[in-house]
C-alpha cells in the first residue's frame, strides 16, 4: 500500500516515461512506415507524460485489485521522488521517509504484493491506515477503497455495505483484509486480518472473516 502525501490528489497526475522500442513500434504501426526511434526519443528524452488523476487510478487499482497498476504506480512514485524507474530504490526511499515510523520493519520487495518475499505485519497495515485517516479526508479514502458488496468485496457484507471500506489480499493459502469498519454505535475502527498457511477454501476463510467483522459492527 502506498501513502500519497499530496493534498487533494484529484488534481495530481501520474507520470510515465515511454519505452523507446514500444514508442517506435506504436508509431510505425500507426504511420504504416518505419520509424527511427532515435529521432523520436531525442525529442521526448527526459520528458514525463501524464495520464489520469491519482485518485482515479487508485480507485481502479483497489476496487479490482489490479496488480499491474500497483506495480507501475510504485515505479512512477519512484520516478517522481528520485527521477528513476526502480522498485527497490523507491521502496528504500519510502521506508526512510513517509513510512519511517512503521512499528515493525517490513520486508517489501515489489509494488504488486505478489512476491512471497513480501512480509508486512497487520500492525504495519493498521499504522498506514491510521496515517491515511489522519492526513486524507474520509471522502477520499472511502472513494478509493471498496465498500461492502463492491469491488473485491462483491458478494460480501451485503447488509453492512456502508459500514466497511477495505482491501483484500489473496495468495495461495494466504488471505488478508485490511480497512475500516463503522460499528452500530457510530465508532470507526481500523483493522487488519491475516490468515496464513490455511488449507481451507478462500471462500470459507472470507466468510469466517465476514462473520467476525459483522459481529463487531453489530455489537459495538
Buried (B, 14 or more C-beta within 10 A) or exposed (E): BBBBEEEEBEEBBBBBBBEBEEBBEEBBEEEEEEBEBEEBBEEEEEEBEEEEBBBBBBBBBBBEBBBEBBBBBBBBBBBBBEEEBBBEBBBBBBBEEBBEEBEEEBEBBBBBBEEEEBEBBBEBBBBBBEBBBEBBEEEBBBBBBBBBBBBBBEEBBEEBBEBBBBBBBBBEEBBBBBBBBBBEEEEEBBBBBBBEEBEEEBEEBBBBBBEEBBEBBEEE
